[in-house]
Amino acid sequence: MSEKNQGFAFEKSLSELESLVQQMESGDLTLEQSLKAFEKGVKLTRECQQALSQAEQTVQQLLDNNGQLETRPFEPSEGE
């Protein structure tokens, strides 16, 4: 999947997850509907976490090394 498609899939999944949360918080769903929404929410959360993990692995830092640019994998700081 291309980076653009991954970004779109992430945004779509996140939007759908936010919508599910709003529906569940409204209290208008039956127990069965709530359980189905929860199950779908867990699936969407996993998809979003996987997409974020893949994105983190592909982020690279550009470094200036004696006038030449080089890349290296992104390494988050201790606090992140």
N, CA, C and O atoms as a MOPAC input file, in Angstrom:
PM7 MOZYME 1SCF
protein

 N      0.85100 1    -1.17200 1     0.00000 1
 C      0.00000 1     0.00000 1     0.00000 1
 C      0.89700 1     1.23400 1     0.00000 1
 O      1.87000 1     1.29300 1     0.75100 1
 N      0.58000 1     2.20000 1    -0.82200 1
 C      1.39300 1     3.40800 1    -0.90400 1
 C      1.22300 1     4.23700 1     0.36200 1
 O      0.26600 1     4.06500 1     1.11800 1
 N      2.19600 1     5.16100 1     0.57900 1
 C      2.12300 1     6.01800 1     1.76000 1
 C      0.84600 1     6.84300 1     1.76200 1
 O      0.23700 1     7.04800 1     2.81200 1
 N      0.43500 1     7.32200 1     0.57400 1
 C     -0.77800 1     8.13000 1     0.47800 1
 C     -1.99700 1     7.30300 1     0.87600 1
 O     -2.85900 1     7.77900 1     1.61400 1
 N     -2.07000 1     6.05700 1     0.38500 1
 C     -3.19200 1     5.18500 1     0.73200 1
 C     -3.18000 1     4.82500 1     2.21200 1
 O     -4.23600 1     4.73500 1     2.83900 1
 N     -1.97300 1     4.61700 1     2.78000 1
 C     -1.87600 1     4.31800 1     4.20600 1
 C     -2.39600 1     5.48600 1     5.02600 1
 O     -3.11900 1     5.29700 1     6.00500 1
 N     -2.02400 1     6.70100 1     4.62100 1
 C     -2.49000 1     7.89100 1     5.32300 1
 C     -3.99200 1     8.02400 1     5.23600 1
 O     -4.65200 1     8.35600 1     6.22000 1
 N     -4.53800 1     7.76300 1     4.05100 1
 C     -5.99000 1     7.83400 1     3.86400 1
 C     -6.68000 1     6.76900 1     4.70400 1
 O     -7.68300 1     7.05000 1     5.36000 1
 N     -6.15300 1     5.55500 1     4.68900 1
 C     -6.75400 1     4.46900 1     5.46400 1
 C     -6.72000 1     4.80000 1     6.95500 1
 O     -7.68000 1     4.52800 1     7.67600 1
 N     -5.61500 1     5.38600 1     7.41600 1
 C     -5.51000 1     5.76900 1     8.81900 1
 C     -6.55700 1     6.82200 1     9.16300 1
 O     -7.27800 1     6.69900 1    10.15300 1
 N     -6.63100 1     7.86200 1     8.32600 1
 C     -7.59300 1     8.94100 1     8.57800 1
 C     -9.03000 1     8.41500 1     8.56300 1
 O     -9.85300 1     8.81600 1     9.38600 1
 N     -9.32100 1     7.52400 1     7.63300 1
 C    -10.66900 1     6.94900 1     7.54400 1
 C    -10.97600 1     6.11200 1     8.78400 1
 O    -12.05900 1     6.21900 1     9.35800 1
 N    -10.02300 1     5.28300 1     9.19100 1
 C    -10.22400 1     4.44600 1    10.37500 1
 C    -10.37900 1     5.29700 1    11.62800 1
 O    -11.23200 1     5.01800 1    12.47100 1
 N     -9.55900 1     6.33200 1    11.75200 1
 C     -9.63800 1     7.20800 1    12.91700 1
 C    -10.97900 1     7.94100 1    12.96400 1
 O    -11.58900 1     8.06700 1    14.02500 1
 N    -11.42600 1     8.41700 1    11.81700 1
 C    -12.71300 1     9.11000 1    11.74100 1
 C    -13.85500 1     8.17200 1    12.12000 1
 O    -14.77100 1     8.55100 1    12.85000 1
 N    -13.78700 1     6.95500 1    11.61800 1
 C    -14.82200 1     5.96600 1    11.93100 1
 C    -14.79800 1     5.62200 1    13.42000 1
 O    -15.84800 1     5.44900 1    14.04000 1
 N    -13.60600 1     5.52400 1    13.98500 1
 C    -13.47000 1     5.23900 1    15.41000 1
 C    -14.06900 1     6.36800 1    16.25000 1
 O    -14.77900 1     6.11500 1    17.22300 1
 N    -13.78200 1     7.60400 1    15.87000 1
 C    -14.34700 1     8.75200 1    16.58800 1
 C    -15.87100 1     8.75000 1    16.51600 1
 O    -16.54500 1     9.07100 1    17.49500 1
 N    -16.40700 1     8.38900 1    15.35900 1
 C    -17.85800 1     8.31800 1    15.19100 1
 C    -18.46100 1     7.23900 1    16.09300 1
 O    -19.50600 1     7.44500 1    16.71000 1
 N    -17.78900 1     6.09000 1    16.16100 1
 C    -18.26900 1     5.00900 1    17.03000 1
 C    -18.27500 1     5.44500 1    18.49200 1
 O    -19.21900 1     5.15700 1    19.22800 1
 N    -17.23000 1     6.13400 1    18.90600 1
 C    -17.14700 1     6.60600 1    20.29100 1
 C    -18.30600 1     7.55100 1    20.59400 1
 O    -18.93400 1     7.45200 1    21.64900 1
 N    -18.58500 1     8.46000 1    19.67700 1
 C    -19.69900 1     9.39500 1    19.87600 1
 C    -21.02700 1     8.65100 1    20.00000 1
 O    -21.85300 1     8.97200 1    20.85400 1
 N    -21.22200 1     7.65200 1    19.13600 1
 C    -22.46300 1     6.87100 1    19.18800 1
 C    -22.59400 1     6.15800 1    20.52700 1
 O    -23.66200 1     6.14800 1    21.13900 1
 N    -21.48800 1     5.56100 1    20.97300 1
 C    -21.53200 1     4.81900 1    22.22800 1
 C    -21.74100 1     5.75700 1    23.41700 1
 O    -22.45500 1     5.41800 1    24.36000 1
 N    -21.12400 1     6.92400 1    23.37100 1
 C    -21.27400 1     7.88300 1    24.46600 1
 C    -22.67300 1     8.48300 1    24.51800 1
 O    -23.10900 1     8.94500 1    25.57300 1
 N    -23.37600 1     8.48200 1    23.40000 1
 C    -24.71900 1     9.06800 1    23.36700 1
 C    -25.70600 1     8.26300 1    24.20200 1
 O    -26.69900 1     8.79900 1    24.69400 1
 N    -25.42700 1     6.97600 1    24.35700 1
 C    -26.32800 1     6.12300 1    25.12900 1
 C    -27.55700 1     5.67700 1    24.36300 1
 O    -28.46600 1     5.08500 1    24.94500 1
 N    -27.59900 1     5.95300 1    23.06100 1
 C    -28.76800 1     5.60700 1    22.25100 1
 C    -28.69900 1     4.20000 1    21.65300 1
 O    -29.66300 1     3.75300 1    21.03100 1
 N    -27.58900 1     3.50300 1    21.82700 1
 C    -27.43900 1     2.17300 1    21.24000 1
 C    -27.97900 1     1.10700 1    22.18500 1
 O    -27.91800 1     1.24000 1    23.40700 1
 N    -28.50600 1     0.04900 1    21.58400 1
 C    -28.91400 1    -1.10000 1    22.39200 1
 C    -27.65300 1    -1.81200 1    22.86400 1
 O    -26.55000 1    -1.50500 1    22.41300 1
 N    -27.82300 1    -2.75500 1    23.76400 1
 C    -26.68100 1    -3.51900 1    24.25400 1
 C    -25.98800 1    -4.23800 1    23.10000 1
 O    -24.76100 1    -4.22700 1    23.00200 1
 N    -26.77200 1    -4.85800 1    22.23400 1
 C    -26.20200 1    -5.58100 1    21.09000 1
 C    -25.44700 1    -4.62900 1    20.15800 1
 O    -24.34900 1    -4.94300 1    19.69700 1
 N    -26.03600 1    -3.47900 1    19.88900 1
 C    -25.37300 1    -2.48700 1    19.03500 1
 C    -24.09100 1    -1.98000 1    19.69000 1
 O    -23.08200 1    -1.76800 1    19.01700 1
 N    -24.13800 1    -1.78900 1    20.99600 1
 C    -22.95800 1    -1.32800 1    21.72600 1
 C    -21.83200 1    -2.35100 1    21.65300 1
 O    -20.67000 1    -1.98800 1    21.46800 1
 N    -22.17400 1    -3.62300 1    21.79700 1
 C    -21.15700 1    -4.67300 1    21.72100 1
 C    -20.53400 1    -4.74400 1    20.32900 1
 O    -19.32100 1    -4.90500 1    20.19400 1
 N    -21.36400 1    -4.62300 1    19.29900 1
 C    -20.84600 1    -4.62700 1    17.92700 1
 C    -19.96700 1    -3.40500 1    17.68200 1
 O    -18.91900 1    -3.50400 1    17.04500 1
 N    -20.40000 1    -2.25300 1    18.18900 1
 C    -19.61300 1    -1.02800 1    18.03100 1
 C    -18.28500 1    -1.15200 1    18.77300 1
 O    -17.25000 1    -0.71800 1    18.26900 1
 N    -18.31100 1    -1.74100 1    19.96400 1
 C    -17.08900 1    -1.93500 1    20.73700 1
 C    -16.12200 1    -2.84900 1    19.99500 1
 O    -14.92800 1    -2.56200 1    19.90700 1
 N    -16.64300 1    -3.94700 1    19.46400 1
 C    -15.81600 1    -4.89600 1    18.71500 1
 C    -15.17200 1    -4.21200 1    17.50100 1
 O    -13.98200 1    -4.38300 1    17.23600 1
 N    -15.97100 1    -3.44800 1    16.78200 1
 C    -15.45100 1    -2.73200 1    15.61800 1
 C    -14.42700 1    -1.68200 1    16.06000 1
 O    -13.41900 1    -1.47200 1    15.38600 1
 N    -14.68900 1    -1.03200 1    17.18300 1
 C    -13.76500 1    -0.03000 1    17.70700 1
 C    -12.41500 1    -0.62500 1    18.05800 1
 O    -11.37700 1    -0.01900 1    17.79300 1
 N    -12.42400 1    -1.80600 1    18.65000 1
 C    -11.16800 1    -2.48400 1    18.98200 1
 C    -10.39200 1    -2.78300 1    17.69900 1
 O     -9.17900 1    -2.57900 1    17.64000 1
 N    -11.09100 1    -3.26300 1    16.68200 1
 C    -10.45000 1    -3.56500 1    15.39600 1
 C     -9.85800 1    -2.29500 1    14.78100 1
 O     -8.72300 1    -2.30200 1    14.30600 1
 N    -10.62500 1    -1.21200 1    14.79100 1
 C    -10.14500 1     0.05200 1    14.22400 1
 C     -8.95500 1     0.59700 1    15.01300 1
 O     -8.01700 1     1.14200 1    14.43100 1
 N     -8.99500 1     0.44800 1    16.33300 1
 C     -7.88100 1     0.89800 1    17.16800 1
 C     -6.61300 1     0.14900 1    16.80000 1
 O     -5.54400 1     0.74900 1    16.68500 1
 N     -6.72500 1    -1.14900 1    16.61700 1
 C     -5.55500 1    -1.95500 1    16.23500 1
 C     -5.02500 1    -1.53000 1    14.87000 1
 O     -3.81300 1    -1.43400 1    14.67300 1
 N     -5.93300 1    -1.27500 1    13.92700 1
 C     -5.51200 1    -0.82400 1    12.60000 1
 C     -4.77100 1     0.50900 1    12.69100 1
 O     -3.74100 1     0.69800 1    12.04300 1
 N     -5.29200 1     1.42200 1    13.49000 1
 C     -4.65100 1     2.73400 1    13.65000 1
 C     -3.28500 1     2.59100 1    14.31500 1
 O     -2.32000 1     3.23100 1    13.89600 1
 N     -3.19900 1     1.75600 1    15.34800 1
 C     -1.92500 1     1.54600 1    16.02800 1
 C     -0.89700 1     0.93400 1    15.08300 1
 O      0.27500 1     1.30600 1    15.11300 1
 N     -1.33100 1     0.00200 1    14.25000 1
 C     -0.42700 1    -0.62400 1    13.29000 1
 C      0.05600 1     0.40100 1    12.26600 1
 O      1.23800 1     0.42700 1    11.92400 1
 N     -0.84500 1     1.23700 1    11.77800 1
 C     -0.46800 1     2.26600 1    10.80600 1
 C      0.52100 1     3.25000 1    11.41800 1
 O      1.48300 1     3.65100 1    10.76300 1
 N      0.29200 1     3.64100 1    12.66600 1
 C      1.21600 1     4.55500 1    13.33900 1
 C      2.57800 1     3.90800 1    13.54800 1
 O      3.61100 1     4.56100 1    13.40000 1
 N      2.57900 1     2.64000 1    13.88900 1
 C      3.83400 1     1.91800 1    14.07700 1
 C      4.62100 1     1.84500 1    12.77100 1
 O      5.83600 1     2.04400 1    12.76000 1
 N      3.92600 1     1.56000 1    11.67500 1
 C      4.58800 1     1.50800 1    10.37000 1
 C      5.11700 1     2.87700 1     9.97400 1
 O      6.21300 1     2.99000 1     9.42600 1
 N      4.34500 1     3.91000 1    10.25000 1
 C      4.77900 1     5.26800 1     9.91600 1
 C      6.01300 1     5.64200 1    10.72100 1
 O      6.94400 1     6.24800 1    10.19000 1
 N      6.02500 1     5.28700 1    11.98900 1
 C      7.17200 1     5.60500 1    12.83800 1
 C      8.43500 1     4.92400 1    12.31600 1
 O      9.52300 1     5.49800 1    12.36700 1
 N      8.28700 1     3.71000 1    11.82100 1
 C      9.43000 1     2.97000 1    11.31000 1
 C      9.97500 1     3.56900 1    10.01800 1
 O     11.14600 1     3.37500 1     9.69400 1
 N      9.14600 1     4.28900 1     9.28200 1
 C      9.60200 1     4.83200 1     8.00700 1
 C     10.04600 1     6.29000 1     8.08600 1
 O     10.61800 1     6.82400 1     7.13500 1
 N      9.77700 1     6.93600 1     9.23300 1
 C     10.20200 1     8.33100 1     9.38800 1
 C     11.72800 1     8.36700 1     9.43400 1
 O     12.36700 1     7.57400 1    10.12600 1
 N     12.27400 1     9.27500 1     8.70700 1
 C     13.73000 1     9.39600 1     8.71400 1
 C     14.11500 1    10.83100 1     8.99800 1
 O     13.39400 1    11.77200 1     8.66700 1
 N     15.26200 1    10.97000 1     9.61600 1
 C     15.78400 1    12.28800 1     9.90400 1
 C     16.84900 1    12.62400 1     8.86600 1
 O     17.67200 1    11.78700 1     8.49400 1
 N     16.80800 1    13.86200 1     8.41400 1
 C     17.86400 1    14.33800 1     7.53300 1
 C     18.92800 1    15.00100 1     8.39200 1
 O     18.62900 1    15.85700 1     9.22500 1
 N     20.13000 1    14.61000 1     8.18800 1
 C     21.23000 1    15.15200 1     8.96500 1
 C     22.22900 1    15.82300 1     8.04300 1
 O     22.49200 1    15.35000 1     6.93700 1
 N     22.77000 1    16.91000 1     8.50300 1
 C     23.80000 1    17.60100 1     7.74000 1
 C     25.14900 1    17.06400 1     8.19300 1
 O     25.57900 1    17.31100 1     9.32000 1
 N     25.81100 1    16.33200 1     7.31500 1
 C     27.09300 1    15.71400 1     7.62700 1
 C     28.14500 1    16.27900 1     6.68800 1
 O     28.33100 1    15.76900 1     5.58300 1
 N     28.82900 1    17.32400 1     7.11700 1
 C     29.85000 1    17.98100 1     6.29600 1
 C     29.29500 1    18.41700 1     4.94800 1
 O     29.92900 1    18.20200 1     3.91500 1
 N     28.13300 1    19.02000 1     4.95100 1
 C     27.54000 1    19.52700 1     3.72400 1
 C     26.75000 1    18.50700 1     2.93800 1
 O     26.10100 1    18.86300 1     1.95500 1
 N     26.78400 1    17.25300 1     3.33800 1
 C     26.04200 1    16.21600 1     2.62400 1
 C     24.89100 1    15.73200 1     3.50100 1
 O     25.02200 1    15.59500 1     4.71700 1
 N     23.78700 1    15.48600 1     2.86100 1
 C     22.63000 1    14.99200 1     3.59700 1
 C     22.64900 1    13.47600 1     3.63100 1
 O     22.92000 1    12.82000 1     2.62500 1
 N     22.36200 1    12.94000 1     4.78000 1
 C     22.22400 1    11.49300 1     4.90100 1
 C     20.97300 1    11.22100 1     5.72000 1
 O     20.49600 1    12.08600 1     6.45500 1
 N     20.45700 1    10.03200 1     5.58900 1
 C     19.25800 1     9.68000 1     6.34500 1
 C     19.58700 1     8.56100 1     7.31500 1
 O     20.49100 1     7.75600 1     7.09000 1
 N     18.83400 1     8.53500 1     8.39100 1
 C     18.93100 1     7.41700 1     9.32700 1
 C     17.54700 1     7.20700 1     9.91700 1
 O     16.74000 1     8.13700 1     9.93800 1
 N     17.26000 1     6.01300 1    10.39200 1
 C     15.93500 1     5.74900 1    10.95000 1
 C     15.63300 1     6.68200 1    12.11700 1
 O     16.52700 1     7.06600 1    12.87100 1
 N     14.37900 1     7.03300 1    12.24900 1
 C     13.91900 1     7.88400 1    13.34100 1
 C     14.05800 1     7.13900 1    14.65600 1
 O     13.64200 1     5.98600 1    14.77300 1
 N     14.64100 1     7.79800 1    15.64300 1
 C     14.76400 1     7.22100 1    16.97400 1
 C     14.12200 1     8.18200 1    17.95900 1
 O     14.66300 1     9.26000 1    18.20600 1
 N     12.97500 1     7.81300 1    18.53000 1
 C     12.29500 1     8.72700 1    19.45600 1
 C     13.13100 1     8.95100 1    20.70600 1
 O     13.90500 1     8.08400 1    21.11100 1
 N     12.97000 1    10.11600 1    21.31000 1
 C     13.68700 1    10.40500 1    22.54500 1
 C     13.05900 1     9.61500 1    23.68100 1
 O     11.97900 1     9.04600 1    23.52300 1
 N     13.72000 1     9.57800 1    24.80600 1
 C     13.25900 1     8.79700 1    25.95500 1
 C     11.84700 1     9.15500 1    26.39600 1
 O     11.10100 1     8.27700 1    26.83000 1
 N     11.46400 1    10.42200 1    26.29600 1
 C     10.16600 1    10.87100 1    26.77700 1
 C      9.00900 1    10.55700 1    25.85600 1
 O      7.86100 1    10.79200 1    26.23400 1
 N      9.25700 1    10.03600 1    24.66000 1
 C      8.17900 1     9.80400 1    23.68800 1
 C      7.74300 1     8.37100 1    23.67200 1
 O      6.84600 1     8.00800 1    22.91100 1

